[in-house]
Amino acid sequence: MQILIALSVAAVAAVQISSFGTRVMRSDPVLVRSVIDGDTIDVTTVGRVRLLGIDAPEIGRGYDTSAPFAYDARARATTLLLHRWVRLEQEGSTVDVYNRHLAYVLTDDGVCVNTVLVREGLARVSARVPLTRLAELQRAEAEAQAFRRGMWGGMSGAPPPTPGPSYTRRSKASRPPTSRSKTPASKRRKTRPKKP
């Protein structure tokens, strides 16, 4: 079944490439060294890569709070990509204003990770220019909205956002002792009973 899906995606991409007349360049396999967030990775020989055509919720840095589903998007991208060989498909402008390479990220079985993240509601389509995979990304976003996945779940259907580490409470076992804690019996002073 996955082979049929991969073949149909490849066929759609080939038709879209010819209809737009855009040249898509595919890299040799590269290894994903780290996942920065839901839409940015670091790969060997290339450096930082921003997933083309999508925008994942931002992870807060410093005093900024993270957007809902930011950690979920990074976790899913990590599951799909970390320490795996991928191919990068680039078209149009190859770098963004932050000097990150712009690309679709394809796994060894031909799955476009950009599309997977959008379909699961962990990213949204952000393309402002025609791209070869734009229709594929838009269909994935419509599916995520229709099934209320991830960020499209609304107030009633969405699981609560994953809090950042600064919002979690420590358990009683890991809390430092307070000044009101009882002194152990071995360290208590012994008192003599009063004479009547």
C-alpha positions, 0 to 999 in steps of 0.5 A, a space after each residue: 500500500 505504501 508503495 502505491 502511495 509513494 508512486 502516486 505522489 511521485 506521479 503527481 509531482 512529475 505532472 506538477 513539475 512539467 505544468 509549472 515548468 519549474 526545475 526541481 533539483 534532488 540531492 544525493 542522500 544526506 543524514 539528518 544530524 538534528 531536528 531544531 523544530 517542526 520545520 527546521 533540521 540540520 543535515 550533513 554536508 548542507 547545514 540547516 534546512 527549512 522545510 519548504 512551503 510549510 510553517 510549524 508552531 514556534 518553540 519559545 526561546 529564552 523568555 518566550 513561551 512556545 506556541 501550542 503544538 510546537 513540541 508535538 511538531 518537533 517530536 514528530 519531525 524527530 521521529 520521522 527524520 533524526 539520524 535517517 538518510 533523506 533526500 532534499 528537493 529544492 526549487 526556486 530560491 534555495 535559501 531564506 533570509 536566515 541563510 537556511 536551505 529551503 527544501 522538501 524533505 523526502 524519506 528513503 521510501 519517497 514520503 514527503 515529510 513536509 506533507 506529513 506534518 501538514 496532514 497531521 495538523 502540526 504545520 500549516 501551508 505557508 507558500 506564497 508562490 507557486 510550488 510543485 507540491 503546493 496542491 499536495 500540501 493544500 490537500 493535506 491541510 484541508 484533510 487536517 482541518 476536516 478531521 480536526 487534527 492537531 492545531 485545527 482541533 479547535 477548543 473542544 477537539 484538541 488535546 491540551 497543548 504540551 507545556 514547556 519545561 518551565 510550566 511543569 510542577 516538580 513532584 513532592 519527592 523532587 522538591 527541596 525540604 521546607 523549613 517546616 519539615 520535622 527533624 528526624 528522631 536521631 537529631 532531636 534533643 532529649 528532655 528530662 521529665 519534670 519532677 513533681 
